[in-house]
Amino acid sequence: MRRGFAFFQFLSLELLMTERSAASAAIRRAMEAFELVKDRNPAELAHARGALTRHIEQLVASGQTDEERLAVAGLIFLRSLPAELA
């Protein structure tokens, strides 16, 4: 019985690691594209990265784990930021 519990813990950990990996990769890809569009100062980039991270985490929490979709959603989100950041 204990063995089955450990297996489910492993699956949960595996899923969590996959979600984090997809989220991290999506954030990195979206930020790289965002930085290429226009020169921004470090404070603007830090603010954008923080907002993007929260947004991507919400998407992952709602069940989205596809890295490609997360990256596209991240770019769309970054474009929706106020004009001084986008």
N, C-alpha and C positions, 0 to 999 in steps of 0.2 A: 504494500500500500504506500509506504513512504517513497518508494522508488518512482511511482507514478507522479507524486507531488513534485519531486525533483525534476522530472521531465518537463512538467508544465512550467516550473520556474525557469528552466532553461529556455523554453519556447518564448516565454514572456521577455526574458532578457535579450534573446536573439531579435525579437520584433522591435524592442526598444532601441537596440543598436542600429538596426536597419533604418528605423525612422529618423534617428539622429543623424545618421550618415547622409540620408537623402536630404534632410533639412539643411545640413551644413553645406553640402555640395550646391544646393539650390541657392542658398544665400551667397555663396562665393561667386557663382556664375552670374547672378543678377547684379551683384555689386560691381563685378568686372565690367559688365556691359554698361552699367550706369556711369561708371567713372570714364569710360571711353567717349561718351556723348558730349560731355562738357567738363572743363576743368573746375574743380570744386576745392574749397579749402578743407583742412582736416576736420574742423568742427562740423561743417555741413555733412561730410561723409560719415562722421561718427553718429550724428543724429539720424541720418538716413539708415545706417546699418542697424541701429537700435530699433527703429520703427519697423524695418523689414524683418528683423529677427522675431519680433513679437507677432507680426502678421503671419509669417511662415509657421511659427509654433502653433498658432490658432488653427491654421489649415491642417497641420499634422494631427492635432488633437481631434479635429472633426473627421479624420479618417483618410485624408489625402497623403499618400506616401510615394507617389510617382515623382521622381526627381525632375523630370522634364516639365511636368505640369506645375510643380512647385516653382521652378525657375521662371516659367512664363508668368505665372500669377505674381511672382515677386517683381518682375519687370513692370507689369501693369500697375502694381501697387506703387512702385517708385515713381512712375510717371504721374500718378495721381497726387503726389505730395505737393505742397504749396510751391508756387512758381519760384521762390527764392532757393528751393532745394532741388526742384526737378529740372 
